[in-house]
Amino acid sequence: MLAVRSRKDAGDIIPAMFFGAAVAMIFTQIAGYAATMIDGIITIRTLGADAYSGVSLLGPFTGLVLLFGGFISTGEQVVCSSLVGGGRKDEANAVFSLSVLFALIVSGLLLFACTTFPRELLLICGVSVGKQPDLYPHMTSYLRGYMTGIPAMLVILVIGPMIVMDNGKRLFTLSAFLLCAVDVAGDLLNVFVFHGGTFGMGTASAAAFYLQLLFLLTHFLNKNCYFHLSLRTFSPKILPELFKAGSPTFVLKAATTLRDLLVNRINLAVALTTAAVAARGIQNDLNTMLFCIGLGIGKTMITMTGVYYGADDRSGLTKLFAYCMRLSVIISGGVSLVAFAAAPALARLYTGDPAVLSLSVFSIRCMALGFVLDTVSVVFQNYLQGIKNQRLVNVMNFGDRLFIPVGTAFVMGLLWGSKGIMASIAVGKLILVLLLFGALCFRCRRIPRKWDDYMLLPEGFGGAPSDNLYASISTAEDVVRESRHAEEFCMAHGSGEKKAKYMGLFVEELAGNILSHGKPQGRRHVNVDYRLFVSGNRICLSLRDFCEKFDPTACYAAHSGDNPEENIGIRMVGKMAKEFRYFNAFNSNNILVYLD
């Protein structure tokens, strides 16, 4: 039987696909938080610490909005990536359309709650009229302006990841810059022209969300875009899968909101001055913004994991996991060092008050110390969600976002007051990572040494090594060699001489055409990554290249002329194939062929 071979340059396409998408996805996450942070900086600078403290205490409410948005968006990403990976375009569009509809329905319910029960909503933030009469008016004013942008924010959270998957990462990155520019302009106009107080700050954010949404909707004017609104193939069977896939994010956001509520209450109980409340708000602002880095990498991980997991590709998934973890450590480590060193400058963006400044520098440096651990844990949780290990994700979510941070804040707050609460953000992350590492050691009965030890894949996932053939094709010599290996592989697995011959010709013709006519993106040479996988009597061939968009199924139709000798491999495999699918995602062309 033909032995599996190491894939030459197999990780080459993964970085090309992943990095650009991750950068865009980071901006996807930042877009949801940037407006609030900008509002905070301008508010404390122009309206004072009391106004800023009131706005910052609305964090749990923002978390409530993102709870529902994240639930819908993540469920959509997990389900759609599997459907796209399987070439099921109509079903993927049904899930996309349903997610947009859910976002609008939830937006309506949240707007109704904001206008009908504002006191009850603000109470969950840990602030009541009786206990904080000086902060409450600022909260209610900001809420009235900010809430009008909720529909746009939720729709952006839903369509953003799909636009990035549909090769619109540049558009989404530009939209994030547009959001920030419009919000800054709106805040400055509010302060110096309209004098609208915190209400104007919230309104400026809402306007920025709507302009960002309108800009993003231009993506769907392109007739070649993959996603569009259509419920033509909607099936009620999709709903349980959608809700199940999104449930870990719902748990994560719910735990985060409850954490912020409880830590707010603990901080208000031990804080001796408004400066301590403001410093905690500044720490939360910056931590939320930096958290977007891990979350953006993690969200990209979810969708790409879905593609590899859906294809039962253990080798590809391992390389994706290893690359993503290394990237997370490198990026977060660099950002952590910069944030620690620049803490005084970051604090001065908010205030010149010596009392607030001193506490803020301390709080920012505590946040920076825990940032690498936070990023790694978030990316790992998103990976687990991509392989549909919801049970472990939910356990980690409760531990990471609720029990550990609240318990640590409570103990350290009792011992050291507000400074203890600020330092608990780093201590809590260290406790989480140590617990997770201990659990992996217990599972492996030794210290984990290989990437497989951390990936927690199901037994037998990806098949036996002898049932997989991997290769990377970048030259004409590679084409000839891999065509022969594909034929030998099929023969070794009992596919029959005729089928094996045509599969070899198919690899030769299609890979050769890609090398000859493919237009590489951001690189000098074309590289084709392919895999043959046997499961029972079924043979699956997958081909992936990082070239400009090109649909080989259309090419096959064009080559169905009168000459029987022309492209015979493509012709015959196309006729014999049980399924012949193509999709373009993350700027890569993907072909899936199934032969029974």
ZIUR-V119500 format. One line per field, one symbol per residue. ss: DSSP state (H for helix, E for strand, C for the rest). psi: psi as a letter, one per 30 degrees, with the letter a starting at -180 (. if undefined). A space follows every 10 residues. Layout:
BEGIN
ss: ???
psi: ???
END
This chain:
BEGIN
ss: CCCCCCCCCC CHHHHHHHHH HHHHHHHHHH HHHHHHHHHH HHHHHHCCHH HHHHHHCCHH HHHHHHHHHH HHHHHHHHHH HHHHHCCCHH HHHHHHHHHH HHHHHHHHHH HHHHHHCHHH HHHCCCCCCC CCHHHHHHHH HHHHHHHHHH HHHHHHHHHH HHHHHCCCHH HHHHHHHHHH HHHHHHHHHH HHHHCCHHHH HHHHHHHHHH HHHHHHHHHH HCCCCCCCCC CCCCCCHHHH HHHHHHHHHH HHHHHHHHHH HHHHHHHHHH CCCHHHHHHH HHHHHHHHHH HHHHHHHHHH HHHHHHHHHH CCCHHHHHHH HHHHHHHHHH HHHHHHHHHH HCHHHHHHHH CCCHHHHHHH HHHHHHHHHH HHHHHHHHHH HHHHHHCCCH HHHHHHHHHH HHHHHHHHHH HHHHHHHHHH HHHHHHHHHH HHHHHHHHHH HHHHCCCCCC HHHHHCCCCC CCCCHHHEEE EEECCHHHHH HHHHHHHHHH HHCCCCHHHH HHHHHHHHHH HHHHHHHCCE CCCCCCCEEE EEEEECCEEE EEEEECECCC CHHHHHHHCC CCCCCCCHHH HHHHHHCCEE EEEEECCEEE EEEEEC
psi: kklklkjkhf geeeeeeeee eeeeeeeeee effeeeeeee eeefeeflee eeeeeffgee eeeeefeeee eeeeeeeeee eeeefggiee eeeeeeeeee eeeeeeeeee eeeefeheee efeffgklee eifffeeeee eeeeeefffe eeeeeeeefe eeeeehghee eeeeeeeeee eeeeeeeeee efefhgafee eeeeeeeeee eeeeeeffef fkfgkekljk gegkkffeee eeeeefeeee eeeeeeeeee eeeeeeefef kflfeeeeee eeeeeeeeee ffeeeeeeee eeeeeeeeef ghjeeeeeee eeeeeeeeee eeeeeeeeee egeeeeefee lgkeeeeeee eeeeeeeeeg eeeeeeeeee eeeeeeghie eeeeeeeeee fdeeeeeeee efeeegbeee eeffeeeeee eeeeeeeeee eeefglkkel eefffhllkg kfllefgkjk lkkfleeeee efeeeeeeee efggfkeeee eeeeeeeeee eeeeeefkjk jglekkkkkl kkkkjbgkkk kkkklillkk jfeeeeefgh afjffkheee eeeeefkekj lklkkhgkkk kkkkk.
END
